[in-house]
């Protein structure tokens, strides 16, 4: 591509602090909590442990909750600002952003349809609701009617909405604010962007501190829950992993279908070309680390260098294709355990939030993005969020499928964009 072409300048992800989550230690904490809760007989020793574990678990959950509202505000504003900046970069950028939005919306539809269907075909094991929902200390939010729900989308007082944890109107305001900021002159726009980037970065530091204590927090929660529910907790976690990963695999299948239908890629050829990138994705669980292998896959598919060199870095910065579907599956699973059946307005709003919240978190550590993207969806559906603090301990398993699907969809988008981009003399 010729030097100076605006399409050569994709948006860059905000420079957020790196979070090192002790995933293996967190999983060990989960196993240890379950093992001690199952093996120790009810008595003075177990009661003494529970007397300490219950407040420790509650404090850890509260510590996670306290940073969610400002973190979501910072990430959402920054993600929308980056998306708008990218869309201004030129025709290829606009085609890429359109593909991002369309495929994220399709991912949300997969989650909204597949999660209820899978749970109807493979119900949550009997008694498992107590394991995560009933014994988590979560309060089930009061259901609201369709009229009240629609009226509440636009906040009368955005600060009151944020303080009460009513995330849907708060996110609507942040999204409108970010779009309005895009109409300002560059100097003012850059100052506001810097402010929200700094807000997100500071909240990431706090989240990093809290997640560093995840092994202890998860141990305390697991011990508390398993002492009340027994082996139901283990059964529930295994069932949860299967349901959520199945939804993620459906997004992966959708990617192959899009590559074939819209990208005009023969399926055997596309599958062979994707193997190097998918291997790296499974081994690293990182889209960024898979970027060189994704470029190799694009070259094997015959895509122009100018396309993959633009689309793939932009995708790594802004795009997580599996996020809407798998996050909706997580929330719907908790809803079903809690005896909640979200209405159509709540489901539609949750789907829209799943798309919005997935933009701009691609460079965020999976554990942090797990909370930042799922909590707003849960609150929109009226679902308790406390179980998320324990589910993070097993997120390392669904995260393999998340990364696999994201990496595959990145190349899918590149193939579709390449097919729709006219060739120029200086393009390969």
C-alpha positions in Angstrom: 0.0 0.0 0.0 1.3 3.4 -0.8 2.9 5.4 1.9 0.6 8.1 3.3 -2.5 6.1 2.6 -4.8 6.6 5.7 -5.5 2.8 5.7 -2.0 2.2 6.9 -2.7 3.7 10.4 -5.0 1.4 12.3 -6.0 2.3 15.8 -3.8 1.2 18.6 -5.0 -0.3 21.9 -4.6 1.9 24.9 -1.5 1.2 26.9 -2.9 -0.6 29.9 -0.9 -2.1 32.7 -0.1 -5.7 32.3 -1.9 -8.0 34.7 -0.3 -11.2 35.8 -3.1 -13.5 37.0 -2.0 -16.6 38.9 -4.3 -18.8 36.9 -2.7 -22.1 38.0 -2.6 -21.1 41.6 -6.2 -19.9 41.4 -7.2 -23.3 40.0 -5.2 -25.0 42.8 -7.1 -22.8 45.3 -10.4 -24.0 43.9 -9.4 -27.6 44.1 -8.0 -27.2 47.6 -11.2 -25.5 48.8 -13.4 -28.2 47.3 -11.2 -31.0 48.7 -11.1 -29.6 52.2 -14.8 -28.9 52.2 -15.6 -32.5 51.1 -13.0 -34.3 53.2 -13.3 -32.6 56.5 -16.3 -33.8 58.7 -18.6 -31.1 60.0 -17.3 -30.1 63.3 -15.2 -27.6 65.2 -12.3 -27.6 62.7 -14.4 -27.0 59.6 -16.6 -24.5 61.4 -13.5 -22.5 62.5 -12.3 -22.5 58.9 -15.7 -21.4 57.6 -15.8 -18.6 60.1 -12.6 -17.2 58.5 -13.4 -18.2 54.9 -16.8 -16.6 54.6 -15.8 -13.0 55.4 -12.6 -13.4 53.3 -14.6 -14.6 50.3 -17.1 -11.7 50.8 -14.4 -9.1 51.0 -12.7 -10.4 47.9 -16.0 -10.3 45.9 -16.6 -6.7 47.1 -13.1 -5.7 46.1 -13.8 -7.0 42.6 -17.1 -5.1 42.4 -15.8 -1.8 43.6 -13.6 -1.2 40.4 -16.1 -2.5 37.9 -18.0 0.7 37.2 -15.0 3.0 36.5 -13.2 0.2 34.7 -16.2 -0.4 32.3 -16.4 3.4 31.8 -12.8 3.7 30.9 -12.6 0.7 28.6 -15.9 1.3 26.9 -15.2 5.0 26.2 -11.6 4.1 25.0 -12.9 1.2 22.8 -15.6 3.3 21.1 -13.1 6.2 20.6 -10.6 3.8 19.0 -13.3 2.3 16.8 -14.4 5.7 15.6 -10.8 6.7 14.9 -10.2 3.6 13.0 -13.4 4.1 10.9 -12.1 7.6 9.9 -8.8 6.0 8.6 -10.1 5.1 5.1 -12.3 2.7 3.1 -10.5 -0.5 4.2 -10.8 0.6 7.8 -14.5 1.2 7.4 -15.0 -2.2 5.8 -13.0 -3.8 8.6 -15.0 -2.1 11.4 -18.3 -3.0 9.6 -17.1 -6.7 9.6 -16.2 -6.4 13.3 -19.7 -5.1 14.2 -21.6 -7.6 12.0 -19.7 -10.6 13.3 -19.9 -9.5 16.9 -23.7 -9.1 16.5 -23.8 -12.6 14.9 -21.8 -13.9 17.9 -24.3 -12.3 20.3 -27.2 -14.0 18.4 -25.3 -17.4 18.7 -25.1 -16.9 22.5 -28.7 -15.8 22.9 -30.0 -18.8 20.9 -27.5 -21.5 21.7 -27.2 -21.1 25.5 -31.0 -21.6 26.2 -31.1 -24.4 23.7 -28.2 -26.2 25.1 -29.5 -25.9 28.7 -32.9 -27.2 27.5 -31.2 -30.2 25.9 -28.7 -30.7 28.8 -30.2 -29.3 31.9 -28.1 -28.1 34.9 -27.7 -31.1 37.3 -30.4 -31.3 40.0 -29.4 -29.4 43.1 -26.6 -27.5 41.3 -28.4 -24.2 41.6 -27.6 -24.1 45.3 -23.9 -24.7 44.5 -23.2 -21.4 42.8 -26.3 -19.2 43.0 -28.0 -19.9 46.3 -24.9 -20.3 48.4 -22.9 -17.4 46.9 -24.4 -14.8 49.0 -25.9 -13.2 45.9 -29.1 -11.3 46.1 -31.3 -11.9 43.0 -32.3 -8.6 41.6 -36.0 -7.7 41.4 -37.5 -8.4 37.9 -39.0 -5.4 36.1 -41.7 -5.2 33.4 -41.0 -4.4 29.8 -42.3 -0.8 30.0 -40.2 -0.1 33.1 -37.2 -1.7 31.5 -37.5 0.4 28.3 -38.0 3.6 30.2 -35.0 2.9 32.4 -32.6 2.6 29.5 -32.2 6.3 29.4 -30.8 7.4 32.8 -32.5 10.3 34.7 -29.4 10.6 36.8 -26.3 8.8 35.4 -24.4 9.1 38.7 -27.3 7.5 40.6 -27.5 4.7 38.0 -23.8 4.0 38.4 -24.0 4.1 42.2 -26.9 1.6 42.3 -25.2 -0.7 39.9 -27.8 -0.2 37.1 -25.3 -0.7 34.3 -27.5 -0.5 31.2 -28.4 3.2 31.5 -24.9 4.0 32.6 -23.4 2.3 29.6 -25.9 4.0 27.3 -24.6 7.3 28.6 -20.9 6.4 28.3 -21.5 5.2 24.7 -23.4 8.5 23.8 -20.6 10.5 25.5 -17.9 8.7 23.5 -19.8 9.3 20.2 -20.4 12.9 21.1 -16.7 13.3 21.9 -15.9 12.2 18.4 -17.5 15.4 17.1 -15.2 17.6 19.0 -12.0 19.2 17.7 -8.9 17.0 17.9 -7.4 18.7 20.9 -10.4 18.3 23.1 -11.1 14.8 21.8 -7.5 13.8 22.7 -7.7 15.2 26.2 -10.9 13.3 27.0 -9.4 10.1 25.4 -6.3 10.5 27.6 -8.5 11.0 30.7 -10.5 7.8 30.1 -7.3 5.8 29.2 -5.8 6.9 32.5 -9.0 5.9 34.3 -9.0 2.5 32.7 -5.3 2.1 33.5 -5.7 3.0 37.1 -8.6 0.6 37.5 -6.6 -2.1 35.9 -3.9 -1.6 38.5 -6.5 -2.1 41.3 -8.0 -5.1 39.5 -4.5 -6.5 39.2 -4.0 -6.2 43.0 -7.3 -7.9 43.7 -6.7 -10.7 41.1 -3.3 -11.4 42.7 -5.3 -12.5 45.7 -7.5 -14.8 43.6 -6.1 -18.1 44.9 -7.0 -17.0 48.4 -10.4 -15.6 47.5 -11.4 -18.6 45.3 -10.2 -21.0 48.0 -12.4 -19.2 50.6 -15.5 -19.2 48.2 -15.0 -22.8 47.2 -14.7 -24.0 50.8 -17.8 -22.0 51.8 -19.9 -23.3 48.9 -18.8 -26.9 48.9 -19.4 -27.2 52.6 -23.1 -26.4 51.9 -23.6 -28.1 48.6 -21.2 -31.0 48.6 -20.3 -32.6 45.3 -23.0 -30.5 43.5 -20.4 -27.8 43.1 -18.0 -30.0 41.2 -20.7 -31.3 38.9 -21.9 -27.8 38.3 -18.5 -26.5 37.3 -17.9 -29.4 34.9 -21.3 -28.8 33.3 -20.7 -25.1 33.1 -17.4 -25.6 31.3 -19.0 -27.9 28.7 -21.9 -25.5 28.0 -19.8 -22.4 27.7 -17.1 -24.0 25.6 -19.8 -25.5 23.3 -21.1 -22.0 22.6 -17.6 -20.9 21.8 -17.1 -23.7 19.4 -20.3 -22.7 17.6 -18.7 -19.3 16.9 -15.7 -21.1 15.6 -17.9 -23.1 13.2 -19.6 -19.8 12.2 -16.2 -18.4 11.3 -15.5 -21.3 8.9 -18.9 -20.7 7.3 -18.2 -17.0 6.8 -14.8 -17.7 5.3 -16.4 -20.1 2.8 -19.5 -18.0 2.0 -18.2 -14.4 2.2 -14.5 -14.9 1.9 -14.7 -17.4 -0.9 -12.2 -19.7 0.8 -12.4 -23.4 0.1 -13.0 -25.1 3.5 -10.1 -27.6 3.2 -7.7 -24.9 2.2 -8.8 -22.6 4.9 -8.6 -25.3 7.6 -5.0 -26.2 6.5 -3.9 -22.6 6.5 -5.4 -21.9 10.0 -3.5 -24.8 11.7 -0.3 -22.9 12.5 -2.2 -19.9 14.0 -4.6 -22.2 15.9 -1.8 -24.2 17.4 -0.1 -21.0 18.7 -3.5 -19.8 20.0 -4.1 -23.0 22.0 -0.6 -23.1 23.4 -0.4 -19.4 24.3 -4.1 -18.4 24.9 -3.1 -15.0 23.5 -4.3 -13.3 20.3 -1.4 -11.0 20.4 1.2 -13.8 20.6 -0.6 -15.5 17.7 -0.3 -12.4 15.4 2.8 -13.6 13.5 1.2 -17.0 12.9 -2.1 -15.3 11.7 0.0 -13.4 9.1 1.4 -16.7 7.9 -2.1 -18.1 7.6 -3.2 -15.1 5.6 -0.2 -15.5 3.2 -1.1 -19.2 2.7 -4.7 -18.1 1.8 -3.3 -15.7 -0.8 -4.4 -12.5 0.9 -2.6 -9.3 0.0 0.1 -8.2 2.4 -1.6 -4.7 2.7 -4.8 -6.4 3.9 -3.5 -8.6 6.6 -0.9 -6.0 7.8 -3.8 -3.6 8.4 -6.7 -5.8 9.5 -4.9 -8.2 11.9 -3.3 -5.5 14.2 -6.6 -3.7 14.3 -8.4 -6.9 15.2 -5.9 -7.7 18.0 -6.5 -4.2 19.4 -10.3 -4.0 19.2 -11.9 -7.3 18.3 -12.9 -10.4 20.3 -15.3 -12.4 18.2 -16.2 -15.1 20.8 -16.7 -12.6 23.6 -20.5 -11.8 23.0 -21.5 -15.4 22.6 -19.5 -16.9 25.5 -20.2 -14.1 27.9 -23.9 -14.3 27.2 -23.7 -18.1 27.8 -22.0 -17.4 31.2 -24.7 -15.0 32.3 -27.5 -17.2 31.0 -26.1 -20.2 32.9 -26.1 -18.2 36.2 -29.6 -17.0 35.4 -30.9 -20.5 34.9 -29.3 -21.7 38.2 -30.8 -18.7 40.0 -34.3 -19.5 38.7 -34.4 -16.4 36.5 -35.8 -16.4 33.0 -34.9 -13.0 31.4 -37.6 -11.4 29.3 -37.1 -10.5 25.6 -36.2 -6.8 26.3 -33.5 -7.9 28.8 -32.1 -10.4 26.4 -31.9 -7.9 23.5 -30.3 -5.3 25.8 -27.9 -7.9 27.1 -26.9 -8.9 23.5 -26.3 -5.2 22.6 -24.2 -4.8 25.8 -22.2 -7.9 25.0 -21.2 -6.4 21.6 -20.4 -3.0 23.1 -18.4 -4.3 26.0 -16.4 -6.6 23.8 -15.0 -3.6 21.9 -11.7 -2.4 23.2 -10.9 -5.1 25.7 -8.9 -7.2 23.3 -5.6 -6.1 24.9 -6.8 -6.7 28.4 -5.9 -9.8 30.4 -8.6 -12.4 30.2 -9.3 -12.4 33.9 -9.8 -8.7 34.0 -11.9 -8.6 30.8 -14.0 -11.5 32.2 -15.4 -9.2 34.8 -15.4 -6.0 32.8 -17.4 -7.5 29.9 -19.7 -9.9 31.8 -20.8 -7.9 34.8 -22.7 -5.3 32.7 -24.5 -8.2 30.9 -25.4 -9.8 34.1 -26.8 -6.7 35.6 -28.8 -6.0 32.4 -30.3 -9.5 32.6 -31.0 -9.0 36.4 -28.6 -11.9 37.3 -26.5 -12.1 40.4 -22.8 -11.5 39.8 -21.3 -13.1 42.9 -20.9 -16.5 41.2 -18.5 -14.9 38.7 -15.9 -14.7 41.4 -15.7 -18.5 41.6 -16.2 -19.2 37.8 -13.0 -17.2 37.1 -11.1 -20.2 38.6 -12.1 -22.4 35.7 -12.0 -19.7 33.0 -8.5 -21.0 32.0 -10.3 -23.9 30.2 -13.0 -21.9 28.3 -10.3 -19.3 27.6 -8.6 -21.8 25.2 -11.7 -21.9 23.1 -12.1 -18.1 23.3 -8.6 -17.6 21.9 -9.0 -20.3 19.3 -12.2 -18.7 18.0 -10.8 -15.1 18.2 -7.7 -16.0 16.2 -9.7 -17.8 13.6 -12.3 -15.0 13.2 -9.4 -12.5 12.9 -8.2 -14.3 9.7 -11.8 -14.7 8.5 -12.4 -11.0 8.7 -9.1 -10.4 6.9 -10.2 -12.7 4.1 -13.6 -11.1 3.7 -12.1 -7.6 3.7 -9.4 -8.6 1.2 -12.0 -10.0 -1.2 -14.0 -6.7 -1.0 -10.9 -4.4 -1.5 -10.1 -3.4 -5.1 -6.5 -4.1 -6.0 -4.1 -1.2 -6.7 -0.8 -1.3 -8.6 1.3 -1.0 -5.5 -0.5 -3.9 -3.7 0.7 -7.4 -3.7 
